[in-house]
């Protein structure tokens, strides 16, 4: 079981990962309200078959005035046909927080929250972490400061990183 | 504090240093920085 922590300043998300199941255990905003509910972050049945997913890669793209962070997964279940993949895309737009999910059978989009936790102004930092290494995505929105001090929460204190 | 430029760590950093925080710069508004963090060696 692992976990990822994403966020910056007053916005903080904690997610647990176990056997391909991902659960958001905490999502707090500037008012310290916890928006997370005790439920799996992703549950997907394909043709009646329950699925579990393993993260393969993370990519970043900027277009149409938004930053898109795409998490690509492959299925853990051998019952699924080969080549099936799942892409979860976080679309980050000034003034709006939303998450869209795409998979092979067609698109479905749902809104994570109608309220932008950083009001389209402050920095946003995401730290997806998997198997001892990870990424840091730092997005400067309309903040005046051109630099920010960031902590990485998934690292081992005794290990050197590059 | 560890400086990051162009999405890369300037030098190796320990986990303790990364936990304490380092500086990420983005010269313009609505820009982004990406950093891949992997164990050295």
N, CA and C atoms of all chains as a GROMACS GRO file, in nm:
protein
  609
    1UNK      N    1   0.085  -0.119   0.000
    1UNK     CA    2   0.000   0.000   0.000
    1UNK      C    3   0.088   0.124   0.000
    2UNK      N    4   0.059   0.218  -0.085
    2UNK     CA    5   0.134   0.342  -0.091
    2UNK      C    6   0.040   0.460  -0.082
    3UNK      N    7   0.098   0.578  -0.094
    3UNK     CA    8   0.013   0.696  -0.090
    3UNK      C    9   0.078   0.806  -0.171
    4UNK      N   10  -0.002   0.896  -0.221
    4UNK     CA   11   0.049   1.016  -0.287
    4UNK      C   12  -0.010   1.136  -0.216
    5UNK      N   13   0.069   1.240  -0.216
    5UNK     CA   14   0.021   1.364  -0.156
    5UNK      C   15   0.034   1.473  -0.261
    6UNK      N   16  -0.071   1.544  -0.284
    6UNK     CA   17  -0.072   1.647  -0.386
    6UNK      C   18  -0.127   1.775  -0.326
    7UNK      N   19  -0.068   1.886  -0.368
    7UNK     CA   20  -0.126   2.010  -0.322
    7UNK      C   21  -0.023   2.117  -0.298
    8UNK      N   22  -0.068   2.227  -0.254
    8UNK     CA   23   0.023   2.337  -0.222
    8UNK      C   24  -0.045   2.427  -0.121
    9UNK      N   25   0.037   2.479  -0.033
    9UNK     CA   26  -0.010   2.576   0.064
    9UNK      C   27  -0.134   2.524   0.134
   10UNK      N   28  -0.248   2.592   0.117
   10UNK     CA   29  -0.366   2.557   0.193
   10UNK      C   30  -0.445   2.442   0.132
   11UNK      N   31  -0.406   2.394   0.014
   11UNK     CA   32  -0.478   2.284  -0.050
   11UNK      C   33  -0.394   2.158  -0.043
   12UNK      N   34  -0.450   2.051   0.011
   12UNK     CA   35  -0.371   1.930   0.035
   12UNK      C   36  -0.458   1.807   0.009
   13UNK      N   37  -0.406   1.716  -0.075
   13UNK     CA   38  -0.478   1.593  -0.106
   13UNK      C   39  -0.391   1.474  -0.068
   14UNK      N   40  -0.449   1.376   0.000
   14UNK     CA   41  -0.380   1.252   0.034
   14UNK      C   42  -0.458   1.137  -0.025
   15UNK      N   43  -0.388   1.048  -0.100
   15UNK     CA   44  -0.453   0.936  -0.165
   15UNK      C   45  -0.380   0.808  -0.125
   16UNK      N   46  -0.454   0.702  -0.096
   16UNK     CA   47  -0.395   0.573  -0.066
   16UNK      C   48  -0.408   0.483  -0.187
   17UNK      N   49  -0.304   0.400  -0.209
   17UNK     CA   50  -0.302   0.310  -0.324
   17UNK      C   51  -0.275   0.169  -0.273
   18UNK      N   52  -0.363   0.074  -0.304
   18UNK     CA   53  -0.346  -0.064  -0.260
   18UNK      C   54  -0.407  -0.156  -0.363
   19UNK      N   55  -0.326  -0.248  -0.420
   19UNK     CA   56  -0.375  -0.347  -0.516
   19UNK      C   57  -0.450  -0.281  -0.631
   20UNK      N   58  -0.401  -0.170  -0.678
   20UNK     CA   59  -0.463  -0.104  -0.792
   20UNK      C   60  -0.581  -0.016  -0.756
   21UNK      N   61  -0.623  -0.019  -0.629
   21UNK     CA   62  -0.734   0.065  -0.587
   21UNK      C   63  -0.681   0.196  -0.530
   22UNK      N   64  -0.740   0.304  -0.571
   22UNK     CA   65  -0.696   0.436  -0.526
   22UNK      C   66  -0.810   0.501  -0.448
   23UNK      N   67  -0.777   0.555  -0.333
   23UNK     CA   68  -0.879   0.623  -0.253
   23UNK      C   69  -0.824   0.757  -0.206
   24UNK      N   70  -0.902   0.861  -0.227
   24UNK     CA   71  -0.866   0.991  -0.173
   24UNK      C   72  -0.912   0.996  -0.029
   25UNK      N   73  -0.817   1.003   0.062
   25UNK     CA   74  -0.851   0.998   0.204
   25UNK      C   75  -0.863   1.136   0.266
   26UNK      N   76  -0.807   1.237   0.199
   26UNK     CA   77  -0.816   1.371   0.254
   26UNK      C   78  -0.800   1.473   0.143
   27UNK      N   79  -0.885   1.574   0.141
   27UNK     CA   80  -0.873   1.685   0.047
   27UNK      C   81  -0.922   1.810   0.119
   28UNK      N   82  -0.826   1.889   0.162
   28UNK     CA   83  -0.862   2.006   0.241
   28UNK      C   84  -0.826   2.133   0.168
   29UNK      N   85  -0.907   2.234   0.184
   29UNK     CA   86  -0.886   2.362   0.120
   29UNK      C   87  -0.845   2.469   0.219
   30UNK      N   88  -0.845   2.594   0.173
   30UNK     CA   89  -0.800   2.704   0.259
   30UNK      C   90  -0.881   2.716   0.388
   31UNK      N   91  -1.009   2.676   0.383
   31UNK     CA   92  -1.091   2.684   0.504
   31UNK      C   93  -1.080   2.560   0.591
   32UNK      N   94  -0.985   2.469   0.554
   32UNK     CA   95  -0.957   2.346   0.627
   32UNK      C   96  -1.073   2.247   0.624
   33UNK      N   97  -1.175   2.273   0.541
   33UNK     CA   98  -1.283   2.177   0.524
   33UNK      C   99  -1.233   2.056   0.448
   34UNK      N  100  -1.266   1.936   0.495
   34UNK     CA  101  -1.224   1.814   0.427
   34UNK      C  102  -1.333   1.774   0.329
   35UNK      N  103  -1.300   1.779   0.197
   35UNK     CA  104  -1.398   1.750   0.093
   35UNK      C  105  -1.404   1.602   0.060
   36UNK      N  106  -1.308   1.522   0.108
   36UNK     CA  107  -1.302   1.381   0.070
   36UNK      C  108  -1.411   1.300   0.140
   37UNK      N  109  -1.464   1.202   0.069
   37UNK     CA  110  -1.559   1.110   0.126
   37UNK      C  111  -1.495   0.971   0.127
   38UNK      N  112  -1.528   0.886   0.225
   38UNK     CA  113  -1.466   0.753   0.234
   38UNK      C  114  -1.517   0.658   0.126
   39UNK      N  115  -1.459   0.669   0.006
   39UNK     CA  116  -1.499   0.583  -0.105
   39UNK      C  117  -1.381   0.571  -0.201
   40UNK      N  118  -1.383   0.462  -0.279
   40UNK     CA  119  -1.276   0.443  -0.378
   40UNK      C  120  -1.277   0.558  -0.477
   41UNK      N  121  -1.158   0.605  -0.512
   41UNK     CA  122  -1.146   0.715  -0.608
   41UNK      C  123  -1.183   0.669  -0.748
   42UNK      N  124  -1.153   0.542  -0.776
   42UNK     CA  125  -1.183   0.491  -0.909
   42UNK      C  126  -1.233   0.348  -0.899
   43UNK      N  127  -1.355   0.324  -0.942
   43UNK     CA  128  -1.409   0.189  -0.954
   43UNK      C  129  -1.464   0.175  -1.094
   44UNK      N  130  -1.414   0.079  -1.169
   44UNK     CA  131  -1.453   0.067  -1.309
   44UNK      C  132  -1.473  -0.080  -1.343
   45UNK      N  133  -1.592  -0.114  -1.388
   45UNK     CA  134  -1.621  -0.248  -1.440
   45UNK      C  135  -1.627  -0.241  -1.592
   46UNK      N  136  -1.559  -0.333  -1.659
   46UNK     CA  137  -1.566  -0.341  -1.804
   46UNK      C  138  -1.634  -0.471  -1.843
   47UNK      N  139  -1.747  -0.460  -1.908
   47UNK     CA  140  -1.825  -0.578  -1.948
   47UNK      C  141  -1.854  -0.667  -1.828
   48UNK      N  142  -1.883  -0.604  -1.714
   48UNK     CA  143  -1.916  -0.678  -1.593
   48UNK      C  144  -1.798  -0.728  -1.514
   49UNK      N  145  -1.676  -0.702  -1.562
   49UNK     CA  146  -1.556  -0.751  -1.493
   49UNK      C  147  -1.498  -0.638  -1.408
   50UNK      N  148  -1.490  -0.658  -1.275
   50UNK     CA  149  -1.424  -0.556  -1.191
   50UNK      C  150  -1.278  -0.542  -1.230
   51UNK      N  151  -1.227  -0.422  -1.228
   51UNK     CA  152  -1.090  -0.398  -1.275
   51UNK      C  153  -1.005  -0.332  -1.167
   52UNK      N  154  -0.876  -0.358  -1.175
   52UNK     CA  155  -0.777  -0.286  -1.097
   52UNK      C  156  -0.673  -0.233  -1.194
   53UNK      N  157  -0.605  -0.123  -1.160
   53UNK     CA  158  -0.520  -0.057  -1.258
   53UNK      C  159  -0.385  -0.023  -1.198
   54UNK      N  160  -0.281  -0.029  -1.281
   54UNK     CA  161  -0.145   0.003  -1.239
   54UNK      C  162  -0.096   0.124  -1.319
   55UNK      N  163  -0.041   0.222  -1.249
   55UNK     CA  164   0.006   0.344  -1.316
   55UNK      C  165   0.131   0.315  -1.398
   56UNK      N  166   0.132   0.359  -1.524
   56UNK     CA  167   0.245   0.338  -1.614
   56UNK      C  168   0.323   0.464  -1.645
   57UNK      N  169   0.256   0.575  -1.664
   57UNK     CA  170   0.327   0.697  -1.700
   57UNK      C  171   0.240   0.819  -1.669
   58UNK      N  172   0.307   0.932  -1.664
   58UNK     CA  173   0.239   1.059  -1.641
   58UNK      C  174   0.290   1.157  -1.746
   59UNK      N  175   0.202   1.226  -1.815
   59UNK     CA  176   0.241   1.322  -1.917
   59UNK      C  177   0.169   1.454  -1.894
   60UNK      N  178   0.230   1.559  -1.946
   60UNK     CA  179   0.178   1.693  -1.927
   60UNK      C  180   0.156   1.759  -2.062
   61UNK      N  181   0.045   1.829  -2.077
   61UNK     CA  182   0.019   1.904  -2.201
   61UNK      C  183  -0.054   2.033  -2.165
   62UNK      N  184  -0.029   2.135  -2.244
   62UNK     CA  185  -0.097   2.263  -2.225
   62UNK      C  186  -0.164   2.300  -2.355
   63UNK      N  187  -0.296   2.312  -2.354
   63UNK     CA  188  -0.367   2.358  -2.472
   63UNK      C  189  -0.503   2.411  -2.432
   64UNK      N  190  -0.559   2.494  -2.516
   64UNK     CA  191  -0.691   2.553  -2.496
   64UNK      C  192  -0.701   2.623  -2.361
   65UNK      N  193  -0.592   2.687  -2.320
   65UNK     CA  194  -0.595   2.765  -2.197
   65UNK      C  195  -0.596   2.684  -2.070
   66UNK      N  196  -0.565   2.555  -2.081
   66UNK     CA  197  -0.568   2.470  -1.962
   66UNK      C  198  -0.445   2.380  -1.959
   67UNK      N  199  -0.408   2.337  -1.840
   67UNK     CA  200  -0.300   2.241  -1.822
   67UNK      C  201  -0.364   2.104  -1.800
   68UNK      N  202  -0.319   2.005  -1.876
   68UNK     CA  203  -0.374   1.871  -1.867
   68UNK      C  204  -0.266   1.775  -1.819
   69UNK      N  205  -0.291   1.709  -1.707
   69UNK     CA  206  -0.199   1.608  -1.655
   69UNK      C  207  -0.266   1.472  -1.676
   70UNK      N  208  -0.203   1.388  -1.759
   70UNK     CA  209  -0.263   1.260  -1.796
   70UNK      C  210  -0.190   1.147  -1.725
   71UNK      N  211  -0.265   1.062  -1.654
   71UNK     CA  212  -0.213   0.945  -1.586
   71UNK      C  213  -0.259   0.822  -1.665
   72UNK      N  214  -0.163   0.748  -1.720
   72UNK     CA  215  -0.195   0.630  -1.801
   72UNK      C  216  -0.180   0.503  -1.718
   73UNK      N  217  -0.283   0.420  -1.724
   73UNK     CA  218  -0.285   0.296  -1.646
   73UNK      C  219  -0.301   0.176  -1.739
   74UNK      N  220  -0.253   0.061  -1.693
   74UNK     CA  221  -0.282  -0.067  -1.759
   74UNK      C  222  -0.354  -0.155  -1.658
   75UNK      N  223  -0.437  -0.247  -1.706
   75UNK     CA  224  -0.516  -0.328  -1.614
   75UNK      C  225  -0.432  -0.432  -1.539
   76UNK      N  226  -0.470  -0.459  -1.416
   76UNK     CA  227  -0.408  -0.566  -1.339
   76UNK      C  228  -0.472  -0.700  -1.371
   77UNK      N  229  -0.598  -0.699  -1.410
   77UNK     CA  230  -0.670  -0.823  -1.435
   77UNK      C  231  -0.632  -0.884  -1.569
   78UNK      N  232  -0.597  -1.012  -1.568
   78UNK     CA  233  -0.565  -1.082  -1.693
   78UNK      C  234  -0.690  -1.115  -1.772
   79UNK      N  235  -0.809  -1.094  -1.714
   79UNK     CA  236  -0.933  -1.123  -1.784
   79UNK      C  237  -0.965  -1.020  -1.892
   80UNK      N  238  -0.904  -0.905  -1.881
   80UNK     CA  239  -0.929  -0.800  -1.980
   80UNK      C  240  -0.845  -0.825  -2.104
   81UNK      N  241  -0.896  -0.789  -2.221
   81UNK     CA  242  -0.817  -0.808  -2.343
   81UNK      C  243  -0.692  -0.721  -2.341
   82UNK      N  244  -0.588  -0.770  -2.410
   82UNK     CA  245  -0.463  -0.694  -2.413
   82UNK      C  246  -0.484  -0.563  -2.487
   83UNK      N  247  -0.409  -0.464  -2.451
   83UNK     CA  248  -0.419  -0.335  -2.517
   83UNK      C  249  -0.516  -0.240  -2.452
   84UNK      N  250  -0.593  -0.290  -2.354
   84UNK     CA  251  -0.686  -0.200  -2.286
   84UNK      C  252  -0.607  -0.108  -2.193
   85UNK      N  253  -0.629   0.020  -2.205
   85UNK     CA  254  -0.562   0.116  -2.119
   85UNK      C  255  -0.664   0.214  -2.064
   86UNK      N  256  -0.624   0.281  -1.961
   86UNK     CA  257  -0.710   0.382  -1.899
   86UNK      C  258  -0.628   0.509  -1.884
   87UNK      N  259  -0.682   0.619  -1.931
   87UNK     CA  260  -0.616   0.748  -1.915
   87UNK      C  261  -0.705   0.838  -1.830
   88UNK      N  262  -0.650   0.885  -1.720
   88UNK     CA  263  -0.724   0.979  -1.635
   88UNK      C  264  -0.656   1.114  -1.652
   89UNK      N  265  -0.732   1.211  -1.693
   89UNK     CA  266  -0.676   1.343  -1.722
   89UNK      C  267  -0.731   1.445  -1.624
   90UNK      N  268  -0.640   1.510  -1.554
   90UNK     CA  269  -0.678   1.621  -1.469
   90UNK      C  270  -0.664   1.749  -1.552
   91UNK      N  271  -0.775   1.817  -1.572
   91UNK     CA  272  -0.773   1.942  -1.648
   91UNK      C  273  -0.775   2.058  -1.549
   92UNK      N  274  -0.672   2.138  -1.554
   92UNK     CA  275  -0.657   2.248  -1.460
   92UNK      C  276  -0.675   2.378  -1.535
   93UNK      N  277  -0.782   2.450  -1.503
   93UNK     CA  278  -0.813   2.575  -1.570
   93UNK      C  279  -0.826   2.686  -1.467
   94UNK      N  280  -0.781   2.807  -1.503
   94UNK     CA  281  -0.797   2.918  -1.410
   94UNK      C  282  -0.944   2.937  -1.373
   95UNK      N  283  -0.972   2.942  -1.245
   95UNK     CA  284  -1.107   2.964  -1.199
   95UNK      C  285  -1.195   2.842  -1.194
   96UNK      N  286  -1.142   2.724  -1.227
   96UNK     CA  287  -1.226   2.605  -1.228
   96UNK      C  288  -1.142   2.482  -1.198
   97UNK      N  289  -1.193   2.391  -1.118
   97UNK     CA  290  -1.124   2.266  -1.089
   97UNK      C  291  -1.212   2.152  -1.138
   98UNK      N  292  -1.161   2.073  -1.231
   98UNK     CA  293  -1.241   1.964  -1.287
   98UNK      C  294  -1.150   1.848  -1.322
   99UNK      N  295  -1.205   1.728  -1.328
   99UNK     CA  296  -1.129   1.611  -1.366
   99UNK      C  297  -1.210   1.535  -1.469
  100UNK      N  298  -1.146   1.497  -1.577
  100UNK     CA  299  -1.214   1.416  -1.677
  100UNK      C  300  -1.148   1.280  -1.685
  101UNK      N  301  -1.224   1.179  -1.722
  101UNK     CA  302  -1.174   1.042  -1.732
  101UNK      C  303  -1.208   0.988  -1.869
  102UNK      N  304  -1.107   0.932  -1.937
  102UNK     CA  305  -1.132   0.871  -2.066
  102UNK      C  306  -1.090   0.725  -2.061
  103UNK      N  307  -1.163   0.639  -2.128
  103UNK     CA  308  -1.120   0.500  -2.143
  103UNK      C  309  -1.162   0.450  -2.278
  104UNK      N  310  -1.134   0.324  -2.308
  104UNK     CA  311  -1.148   0.275  -2.444
  104UNK      C  312  -1.293   0.272  -2.493
  105UNK      N  313  -1.389   0.261  -2.403
  105UNK     CA  314  -1.527   0.248  -2.448
  105UNK      C  315  -1.593   0.382  -2.474
  106UNK      N  316  -1.524   0.491  -2.448
  106UNK     CA  317  -1.581   0.621  -2.476
  106UNK      C  318  -1.555   0.718  -2.363
  107UNK      N  319  -1.574   0.845  -2.388
  107UNK     CA  320  -1.542   0.944  -2.286
  107UNK      C  321  -1.652   0.959  -2.182
  108UNK      N  322  -1.611   0.985  -2.062
  108UNK     CA  323  -1.706   1.028  -1.960
  108UNK      C  324  -1.634   1.133  -1.878
  109UNK      N  325  -1.705   1.236  -1.846
  109UNK     CA  326  -1.645   1.349  -1.777
  109UNK      C  327  -1.730   1.382  -1.656
  110UNK      N  328  -1.664   1.401  -1.546
  110UNK     CA  329  -1.738   1.448  -1.429
  110UNK      C  330  -1.656   1.552  -1.357
  111UNK      N  331  -1.723   1.634  -1.284
  111UNK     CA  332  -1.656   1.744  -1.217
  111UNK      C  333  -1.616   1.701  -1.078
  112UNK      N  334  -1.488   1.721  -1.048
  112UNK     CA  335  -1.440   1.687  -0.915
  112UNK      C  336  -1.499   1.781  -0.812
  113UNK      N  337  -1.500   1.907  -0.842
  113UNK     CA  338  -1.563   2.004  -0.757
  113UNK      C  339  -1.594   2.128  -0.839
  114UNK      N  340  -1.703   2.192  -0.815
  114UNK     CA  341  -1.737   2.312  -0.887
  114UNK      C  342  -1.666   2.435  -0.834
  115UNK      N  343  -1.595   2.414  -0.725
  115UNK     CA  344  -1.528   2.528  -0.662
  115UNK      C  345  -1.378   2.513  -0.682
  116UNK      N  346  -1.316   2.614  -0.735
  116UNK     CA  347  -1.171   2.611  -0.755
  116UNK      C  348  -1.103   2.632  -0.621
  117UNK      N  349  -1.028   2.533  -0.572
  117UNK     CA  350  -0.967   2.547  -0.439
  117UNK      C  351  -0.859   2.653  -0.432
  118UNK      N  352  -0.806   2.696  -0.547
  118UNK     CA  353  -0.704   2.800  -0.544
  118UNK      C  354  -0.751   2.925  -0.616
  119UNK      N  355  -0.881   2.933  -0.647
  119UNK     CA  356  -0.943   3.055  -0.702
  119UNK      C  357  -0.877   3.104  -0.830
  120UNK      N  358  -0.807   3.016  -0.901
  120UNK     CA  359  -0.746   3.054  -1.027
  120UNK      C  360  -0.631   3.151  -1.014
  121UNK      N  361  -0.581   3.170  -0.894
  121UNK     CA  362  -0.476   3.271  -0.873
  121UNK      C  363  -0.346   3.212  -0.819
  122UNK      N  364  -0.358   3.123  -0.722
  122UNK     CA  365  -0.238   3.078  -0.653
  122UNK      C  366  -0.168   2.967  -0.731
  123UNK      N  367  -0.048   2.930  -0.690
  123UNK     CA  368   0.023   2.817  -0.748
  123UNK      C  369  -0.051   2.688  -0.714
  124UNK      N  370  -0.029   2.588  -0.797
  124UNK     CA  371  -0.081   2.454  -0.770
  124UNK      C  372   0.032   2.355  -0.794
  125UNK      N  373   0.054   2.265  -0.701
  125UNK     CA  374   0.160   2.165  -0.713
  125UNK      C  375   0.101   2.026  -0.696
  126UNK      N  376   0.131   1.937  -0.790
  126UNK     CA  377   0.087   1.797  -0.783
  126UNK      C  378   0.211   1.709  -0.770
  127UNK      N  379   0.201   1.607  -0.682
  127UNK     CA  380   0.313   1.517  -0.661
  127UNK      C  381   0.269   1.372  -0.675
  128UNK      N  382   0.242   1.325  -0.795
  128UNK     CA  383   0.211   1.183  -0.811
  128UNK      C  384   0.335   1.099  -0.782
  129UNK      N  385   0.321   0.994  -0.704
  129UNK     CA  386   0.434   0.918  -0.655
  129UNK      C  387   0.404   0.770  -0.672
  130UNK      N  388   0.503   0.693  -0.721
  130UNK     CA  389   0.478   0.551  -0.746
  130UNK      C  390   0.609   0.474  -0.737
  131UNK      N  391   0.614   0.372  -0.654
  131UNK     CA  392   0.727   0.279  -0.645
  131UNK      C  393   0.861   0.349  -0.626
  132UNK      N  394   0.867   0.439  -0.532
  132UNK     CA  395   0.995   0.499  -0.493
  132UNK      C  396   1.039   0.619  -0.573
  133UNK      N  397   0.970   0.655  -0.681
  133UNK     CA  398   1.003   0.774  -0.757
  133UNK      C  399   0.874   0.847  -0.793
  134UNK      N  400   0.890   0.968  -0.843
  134UNK     CA  401   0.768   1.042  -0.871
  134UNK      C  402   0.793   1.165  -0.954
  135UNK      N  403   0.690   1.243  -0.968
  135UNK     CA  404   0.696   1.366  -1.044
  135UNK      C  405   0.647   1.481  -0.957
  136UNK      N  406   0.690   1.599  -0.995
  136UNK     CA  407   0.636   1.719  -0.935
  136UNK      C  408   0.593   1.812  -1.047
  137UNK      N  409   0.469   1.848  -1.049
  137UNK     CA  410   0.415   1.944  -1.146
  137UNK      C  411   0.381   2.072  -1.070
  138UNK      N  412   0.444   2.181  -1.107
  138UNK     CA  413   0.419   2.309  -1.041
  138UNK      C  414   0.359   2.404  -1.144
  139UNK      N  415   0.238   2.450  -1.119
  139UNK     CA  416   0.167   2.538  -1.211
  139UNK      C  417   0.154   2.677  -1.147
  140UNK      N  418   0.204   2.775  -1.217
  140UNK     CA  419   0.186   2.912  -1.172
  140UNK      C  420   0.064   2.968  -1.244
  141UNK      N  421  -0.036   3.002  -1.170
  141UNK     CA  422  -0.155   3.061  -1.232
  141UNK      C  423  -0.136   3.213  -1.238
  142UNK      N  424  -0.215   3.287  -1.165
  142UNK     CA  425  -0.208   3.432  -1.172
  142UNK      C  426  -0.131   3.490  -1.053
  143UNK      N  427  -0.048   3.406  -0.990
  143UNK     CA  428   0.028   3.452  -0.874
  143UNK      C  429   0.132   3.556  -0.915
  144UNK      N  430   0.156   3.651  -0.828
  144UNK     CA  431   0.256   3.754  -0.857
  144UNK      C  432   0.398   3.699  -0.843
  145UNK      N  433   0.418   3.613  -0.744
  145UNK     CA  434   0.552   3.559  -0.720
  145UNK      C  435   0.592   3.463  -0.831
  146UNK      N  436   0.717   3.476  -0.882
  146UNK     CA  437   0.766   3.389  -0.988
  146UNK      C  438   0.835   3.265  -0.938
  147UNK      N  439   0.843   3.249  -0.807
  147UNK     CA  440   0.908   3.130  -0.750
  147UNK      C  441   0.831   3.089  -0.625
  148UNK      N  442   0.846   2.962  -0.593
  148UNK     CA  443   0.775   2.911  -0.476
  148UNK      C  444   0.861   2.803  -0.411
  149UNK      N  445   0.853   2.792  -0.281
  149UNK     CA  446   0.924   2.687  -0.209
  149UNK      C  447   0.832   2.567  -0.192
  150UNK      N  448   0.879   2.450  -0.236
  150UNK     CA  449   0.795   2.330  -0.239
  150UNK      C  450   0.860   2.220  -0.158
  151UNK      N  451   0.780   2.145  -0.084
  151UNK     CA  452   0.827   2.026  -0.014
  151UNK      C  453   0.778   1.902  -0.088
  152UNK      N  454   0.865   1.802  -0.098
  152UNK     CA  455   0.823   1.673  -0.154
  152UNK      C  456   0.799   1.578  -0.039
  153UNK      N  457   0.682   1.519  -0.035
  153UNK     CA  458   0.639   1.443   0.082
  153UNK      C  459   0.659   1.293   0.066
  154UNK      N  460   0.688   1.243  -0.054
  154UNK     CA  461   0.697   1.099  -0.072
  154UNK      C  462   0.837   1.042  -0.066
  155UNK      N  463   0.938   1.124  -0.033
  155UNK     CA  464   1.077   1.079  -0.042
  155UNK      C  465   1.123   1.011   0.085
  156UNK      N  466   1.229   0.930   0.070
  156UNK     CA  467   1.294   0.865   0.184
  156UNK      C  468   1.405   0.957   0.234
  157UNK      N  469   1.406   0.995   0.362
  157UNK     CA  470   1.508   1.089   0.411
  157UNK      C  471   1.650   1.039   0.391
  158UNK      N  472   1.674   0.908   0.390
  158UNK     CA  473   1.810   0.853   0.381
  158UNK      C  474   1.856   0.833   0.237
  159UNK      N  475   1.775   0.865   0.140
  159UNK     CA  476   1.807   0.840  -0.001
  159UNK      C  477   1.839   0.970  -0.072
  160UNK      N  478   1.936   0.964  -0.167
  160UNK     CA  479   1.965   1.079  -0.253
  160UNK      C  480   1.885   1.067  -0.382
  161UNK      N  481   1.844   1.182  -0.433
  161UNK     CA  482   1.761   1.185  -0.554
  161UNK      C  483   1.825   1.276  -0.658
  162UNK      N  484   1.791   1.252  -0.782
  162UNK     CA  485   1.839   1.337  -0.889
  162UNK      C  486   1.729   1.362  -0.990
  163UNK      N  487   1.782   2.502   0.112
  163UNK     CA  488   1.694   2.524  -0.001
  163UNK      C  489   1.766   2.484  -0.130
  164UNK      N  490   1.702   2.407  -0.214
  164UNK     CA  491   1.762   2.356  -0.337
  164UNK      C  492   1.697   2.427  -0.455
  165UNK      N  493   1.779   2.477  -0.545
  165UNK     CA  494   1.726   2.551  -0.658
  165UNK      C  495   1.693   2.456  -0.773
  166UNK      N  496   1.582   2.480  -0.838
  166UNK     CA  497   1.542   2.401  -0.955
  166UNK      C  498   1.528   2.496  -1.072
  167UNK      N  499   1.596   2.466  -1.181
  167UNK     CA  500   1.585   2.550  -1.300
  167UNK      C  501   1.550   2.462  -1.419
  168UNK      N  502   1.464   2.512  -1.501
  168UNK     CA  503   1.425   2.440  -1.623
  168UNK      C  504   1.377   2.298  -1.594
  169UNK      N  505   1.312   2.283  -1.482
  169UNK     CA  506   1.252   2.154  -1.451
  169UNK      C  507   1.350   2.049  -1.404
  170UNK      N  508   1.473   2.087  -1.371
  170UNK     CA  509   1.572   1.988  -1.328
  170UNK      C  510   1.636   2.032  -1.196
  171UNK      N  511   1.664   1.935  -1.112
  171UNK     CA  512   1.741   1.965  -0.994
  171UNK      C  513   1.884   2.000  -1.038
  172UNK      N  514   1.941   2.107  -0.981
  172UNK     CA  515   2.076   2.147  -1.017
  172UNK      C  516   2.176   2.043  -0.967
  173UNK      N  517   2.152   1.984  -0.853
  173UNK     CA  518   2.242   1.884  -0.798
  173UNK      C  519   2.160   1.777  -0.729
  174UNK      N  520   2.226   1.669  -0.695
  174UNK     CA  521   2.156   1.566  -0.619
  174UNK      C  522   2.106   1.625  -0.487
  175UNK      N  523   1.998   1.574  -0.441
  175UNK     CA  524   1.941   1.620  -0.316
  175UNK      C  525   1.902   1.500  -0.232
  176UNK      N  526   1.916   1.513  -0.103
  176UNK     CA  527   1.874   1.405  -0.016
  176UNK      C  528   1.724   1.414   0.009
  177UNK      N  529   1.667   1.304   0.054
  177UNK     CA  530   1.525   1.304   0.086
  177UNK      C  531   1.491   1.405   0.192
  178UNK      N  532   1.583   1.422   0.288
  178UNK     CA  533   1.558   1.522   0.393
  178UNK      C  534   1.554   1.662   0.335
  179UNK      N  535   1.647   1.692   0.242
  179UNK     CA  536   1.646   1.825   0.179
  179UNK      C  537   1.518   1.848   0.101
  180UNK      N  538   1.473   1.745   0.027
  180UNK     CA  539   1.352   1.761  -0.051
  180UNK      C  540   1.231   1.778   0.040
  181UNK      N  541   1.233   1.708   0.152
  181UNK     CA  542   1.123   1.726   0.248
  181UNK      C  543   1.120   1.866   0.306
  182UNK      N  544   1.239   1.925   0.325
  182UNK     CA  545   1.244   2.059   0.383
  182UNK      C  546   1.201   2.166   0.282
  183UNK      N  547   1.211   2.134   0.154
  183UNK     CA  548   1.162   2.229   0.055
  183UNK      C  549   1.270   2.284  -0.034
  184UNK      N  550   1.237   2.312  -0.159
  184UNK     CA  551   1.329   2.373  -0.254
  184UNK      C  552   1.250   2.468  -0.342
  185UNK      N  553   1.322   2.552  -0.415
  185UNK     CA  554   1.256   2.658  -0.492
  185UNK      C  555   1.228   2.613  -0.635
  186UNK      N  556   1.106   2.634  -0.678
  186UNK     CA  557   1.066   2.611  -0.817
  186UNK      C  558   1.033   2.747  -0.877
  187UNK      N  559   1.088   2.774  -0.994
  187UNK     CA  560   1.062   2.902  -1.058
  187UNK      C  561   0.978   2.883  -1.184
  188UNK      N  562   0.893   2.979  -1.212
  188UNK     CA  563   0.815   2.985  -1.336
  188UNK      C  564   0.812   3.132  -1.377
  189UNK      N  565   0.881   3.168  -1.485
  189UNK     CA  566   0.903   3.310  -1.515
  189UNK      C  567   0.777   3.387  -1.554
  190UNK      N  568   0.678   3.318  -1.608
  190UNK     CA  569   0.558   3.388  -1.652
  190UNK      C  570   0.434   3.327  -1.589
  191UNK      N  571   0.329   3.405  -1.583
  191UNK     CA  572   0.202   3.355  -1.532
  191UNK      C  573   0.147   3.248  -1.627
  192UNK      N  574   0.073   3.154  -1.569
  192UNK     CA  575   0.013   3.044  -1.643
  192UNK      C  576   0.119   2.956  -1.711
  193UNK      N  577   0.233   2.943  -1.646
  193UNK     CA  578   0.336   2.853  -1.693
  193UNK      C  579   0.352   2.740  -1.592
  194UNK      N  580   0.429   2.638  -1.630
  194UNK     CA  581   0.440   2.520  -1.544
  194UNK      C  582   0.583   2.469  -1.544
  195UNK      N  583   0.618   2.399  -1.438
  195UNK     CA  584   0.746   2.331  -1.428
  195UNK      C  585   0.719   2.184  -1.394
  196UNK      N  586   0.797   2.096  -1.456
  196UNK     CA  587   0.782   1.954  -1.431
  196UNK      C  588   0.917   1.900  -1.383
  197UNK      N  589   0.915   1.825  -1.277
  197UNK     CA  590   1.038   1.768  -1.222
  197UNK      C  591   1.016   1.620  -1.196
  198UNK      N  592   1.107   1.537  -1.246
  198UNK     CA  593   1.102   1.393  -1.218
  198UNK      C  594   1.200   1.366  -1.106
  199UNK      N  595   1.155   1.302  -1.002
  199UNK     CA  596   1.236   1.275  -0.884
  199UNK      C  597   1.261   1.126  -0.873
  200UNK      N  598   1.386   1.083  -0.891
  200UNK     CA  599   1.419   0.940  -0.886
  200UNK      C  600   1.541   0.922  -0.797
  201UNK      N  601   1.553   0.806  -0.731
  201UNK     CA  602   1.673   0.780  -0.649
  201UNK      C  603   1.799   0.785  -0.735
  202UNK      N  604   1.907   0.845  -0.681
  202UNK     CA  605   2.032   0.857  -0.755
  202UNK      C  606   2.101   0.722  -0.765
  203UNK      N  607   2.177   0.704  -0.872
  203UNK     CA  608   2.259   0.583  -0.886
  203UNK      C  609   2.188   0.469  -0.953
   0.00000   0.00000   0.00000
